[in-house]
Amino acid sequence: MQCPECKLEHIRKNGINRQRKQNYVCVNCGCQFITNYEASHGYSDEFKRECLKMYVNGMGFRAIERVKGVHHTTIITWVKEVGELLPDSYDPETIPQVGELDELETFVGSKKTKFGSGQQ
């Protein structure tokens, strides 16, 4: 066995990690490593695309979590990553002829009671 950094074979055991695998340390460079490291593979692009499609179609984060078995914060992270790829604002080429406004109605006047539930 040799060090992945300096390629020397002067190594020592250095405890066990959380996954119950043997840690080694290189005496020469101090690099700590394990023998057979496998990086996590993560979720496939197709799986992410399905979750994002469910979100765009109106499904909530926790509902997607229940259906797909992915933690909702992971889905939120995916949505943020895709959102950063979108342009900041929409710049239409032509100005629309019709606009839409919502009504807003407020009360301007005096109330009959000044305190609590009608008592003075």
C-alpha positions in Angstrom: 0.0 0.0 0.0 1.3 3.5 -0.8 0.3 7.1 0.0 -1.9 8.7 -2.6 0.0 12.0 -2.3 3.7 11.2 -2.2 3.5 7.6 -3.5 5.8 6.3 -0.7 5.1 3.1 1.1 6.0 4.2 4.7 2.5 4.4 6.2 1.0 3.7 9.7 -2.5 2.8 10.9 -4.3 5.8 12.3 -7.6 4.7 13.9 -11.0 3.9 12.5 -13.4 6.4 10.9 -17.2 6.7 11.4 -17.9 4.3 8.6 -15.8 1.7 10.5 -13.0 1.7 7.9 -9.3 1.7 8.8 -7.5 5.1 8.6 -3.9 5.3 7.5 -1.4 8.2 7.8 1.7 8.7 5.7 4.8 9.1 7.9 6.5 11.2 5.2 3.9 13.8 4.2 1.3 13.4 7.0 -1.6 12.7 4.5 -4.5 10.7 6.1 -6.4 8.3 3.9 -8.3 5.1 3.7 -7.6 2.2 1.3 -10.7 2.0 -0.8 -12.4 5.4 -0.9 -15.6 5.6 -2.9 -17.1 9.0 -3.4 -20.9 9.3 -3.0 -22.6 9.0 -6.3 -25.5 11.4 -5.5 -28.8 11.5 -7.4 -29.0 11.2 -11.1 -29.9 14.2 -13.3 -33.1 12.4 -14.4 -34.1 12.0 -10.8 -33.5 15.7 -10.1 -35.4 16.7 -13.2 -38.4 14.6 -12.0 -38.4 16.3 -8.6 -38.0 19.8 -10.1 -40.9 19.0 -12.6 -43.1 18.0 -9.6 -42.2 21.3 -7.9 -43.0 23.4 -11.0 -46.3 21.6 -11.3 -47.4 22.8 -7.9 -46.3 20.1 -5.6 -44.8 21.2 -2.2 -41.3 20.3 -1.0 -42.5 18.0 1.7 -45.0 16.3 -0.6 -42.1 15.6 -3.0 -40.1 14.3 0.0 -42.9 11.8 0.9 -43.2 10.6 -2.7 -39.6 10.4 -3.8 -37.8 9.8 -0.4 -35.5 12.8 -0.8 -35.1 15.3 2.1 -36.9 18.6 1.4 -33.8 20.7 2.0 -32.1 18.8 -0.8 -35.0 19.7 -3.1 -34.8 23.4 -2.0 -31.1 23.4 -2.8 -31.8 22.0 -6.3 -34.4 24.7 -6.9 -32.0 27.4 -5.8 -29.3 26.0 -8.2 -31.7 26.1 -11.1 -33.0 29.5 -10.1 -29.5 31.0 -10.4 -29.3 29.9 -14.0 -32.4 31.9 -14.9 -32.1 35.6 -16.1 -32.7 38.3 -13.6 -35.6 39.9 -15.3 -37.8 39.5 -18.3 -37.1 42.0 -21.1 -40.0 41.8 -23.6 -39.3 42.8 -27.2 -42.7 44.4 -27.6 -44.8 46.4 -25.1 -48.1 44.6 -24.3 -51.3 46.5 -25.3 -53.3 45.3 -22.3 -52.3 45.4 -18.6 -53.8 43.9 -15.5 -54.3 45.5 -12.1 -55.6 44.1 -8.9 -58.1 46.0 -6.8 -57.1 47.3 -3.4 -59.9 48.6 -1.1 -59.1 50.3 2.2 -61.2 51.7 5.0 -60.6 55.5 5.4 -62.9 57.0 8.1 -63.6 56.8 11.8 -64.3 53.7 13.7 -67.3 53.6 16.1 -65.4 52.2 19.0 -62.0 53.4 20.2 -61.2 50.5 22.6 -61.5 46.7 22.9 -64.8 45.1 22.2 -67.0 48.1 22.0 -66.6 49.3 25.6 -65.5 52.8 26.4 
